[in-house]
């Protein structure tokens, strides 16, 4: 299958993203002096912009590649939540099953930027697990979606903000197994081993170290294969897909494994790169069942979005061109 043909098959693919959505707010300015009140820089703000983050960033990446994307999450009954819903609807992403709650604020990460450098970040959020009532509402929305249409792939995007509880995770995976839906997950430490039986498990190297409590000072194919075995012993999943920052990505699909080196890029910002990687890998794997191809294209996509400051979706045509240039025919 040629690269353009592959991306044509992604068009219309049904994707369900479940997880923690957030608003990324950027205050851009310049620093010309130190405050007389305290030894801190004074940032003269020139403009403020908001972007979609967290699970929302996964959704805008799958939508940018042509997939029909629905997202299920919780936002607060506040201005940040309203902005998130409006921005996602405009893409378009189906947000009809997002729960609006007066009990939790919308996660809002405000970054103070000067000359493309982050000076400070302010987080407004609630990280406790959802209440039993909210969890049940989320489950009903998921169940309703499956009754209306079956996704080709379900992506679980966990940012430890409380939407993906252990109970909900188990119920989602069981539902996907029942309907033979590919499940992929981008985990965080809190629920690291809750994702038993998923199709594809995508931690980064730091999350692997913390989850398995190992130093992992030396990275080579042998040590990465051992990590897969340690993960599989607890998760009983099919595929390990580990991002290694500038060193590239590693995968083990139960039969073969490979460490794919990173491509040289002018890195501006790594924010949101993991969201892009899980989005691209999930779609390519759902279409082809070929993990080496999925890992290779996701590896390229992750590098491309790191060339931009702040969270940004992958550009479909640019990814196609880079995949043609960098991958064997």
Secondary structure as UniProt FT lines:
FT   HELIX           3..10
FT   TURN            11..12
FT   STRAND          14..19
FT   STRAND          21..34
FT   STRAND          41..54
FT   HELIX           55..64
FT   TURN            65..66
FT   STRAND          68..72
FT   STRAND          74..76
FT   HELIX           79..89
FT   TURN            90..92
FT   TURN            96..97
FT   STRAND          99..101
FT   STRAND          107..114
FT   TURN            115..116
FT   STRAND          117..124
FT   HELIX           132..148
FT   STRAND          153..157
FT   HELIX           166..178
FT   TURN            179..180
FT   STRAND          182..186
FT   TURN            190..193
FT   TURN            196..197
FT   STRAND          200..201
FT   HELIX           205..212
FT   HELIX           221..235
FT   STRAND          239..243
FT   HELIX           245..247
FT   STRAND          249..252
FT   STRAND          257..260
FT   TURN            271..272
FT   HELIX           273..288
FT   HELIX           291..305
FT   TURN            306..307
FT   HELIX           316..326
//
